[in-house]
Amino acid sequence: MGNRVRQLISSDLRLRLMMIQIFILTGFILFSGLTIYQTACWLVGDINGIADAAQSGFHVDLLRYFWIISGAAIIIGSFIYLKVTHSILKPIQQLKQSVIEIRNGRYPALIDFHDQSDDIGQLVHHFNDLNKKLQLNEELRNLMLSDMSHELRTPLSNLRGYLEALNKGVIDGDPSIYQSLAEETQRITDLLSQVDWIREWDGTSQGTMITPERVKVSDLIDHVVKLYQLEFERKRVSLIVDVEPIDLYIDRRGIHQVLINLLGNALNYYEGKETVELRGHKQGMDYILYVKGPGQPIPAEHIDKVFERFFRVDTSRSRETGGSGLGLAISKEIVERHNGKLKLESKGNIHKFIIRLPNVSSPS
């Protein structure tokens, strides 16, 4: 029994604090009361004309009142302290239970504590923020896994269907069938490559840093345009390129991937008759690159969401074109690693993706 009591006291912070404070309170009251009692007895003993019997009776009555008042003060003080301590430490007990729930794989409700003026209030506030971020990350992780599963399942199902049909002799092999198989394989390869890219350029990762070098922007853009030139001609989409020549100190591979993503989106989601534009020019201390072209109208509430991983405005069209919803998220991470900004301006069916890079032509 004694061991259980000692274990309870050592494990319960509130009980431990209460025992310590009651001990201090009791000691203070007894010390003060006894001091006053002895002083009173000494003062009465020095008064002439008071009989010894009266002094003895005074001592007894004073001692009795001392014990009554001291006991009442200890009990009342302990009760008040218990209530105050319970109120103060209640958030800590809730924090303890919430941490246990998180450790067990569950996300607890937010702790209701409005006073943020003290250390405990700030601790609860930060814990609630952490709890919300953990829940959001879990939701995004589940969404990412679900979308990745869907993205991989579609081309894999197509490949399986083609291969089974070829194996059973339902269809005969010809160049068009082999081309379809190659395209489905490429879709899987592209998705996995984008996953690798976003893992490499993740904003929370400190492992991958940009490796800047002096790059002629015009040469970089010419290379990207040549990659898509045949596709633009095949789809009969007009492309205008107008770039102010300049040398920038950038990560060639990263910015190359950003331009590929933006120009590829402009082509894959092209709807209309307007020209696709790729332009670049100096603006103050920055260099501006933008890709502008027509597509489906984007609702205002989705403008900022287009840079979120796996987000797609038109899911059905994204499935058809093989879009994974990762390209813009990757592009944003890369541009921000250059201390730049990537944003979308949309007006009707015309969309303009703007890259703002620091105009740095040499290492700092």
PyMOL commands that set and color helices and strands:
alter all, ss='L'
color gray80, all
select helices_A, chain A and resi 2-11+13-45+52-103+119-168+175-200+217-234+252-268+300-302+305-307+315-321+327-337
alter helices_A, ss='H'
color red, helices_A
select strands_A, chain A and resi 213-216+239-243+247-250+276-283+286-294+341-347+350-358
alter strands_A, ss='S'
color yellow, strands_A
deselect
rebuild
show_as cartoon
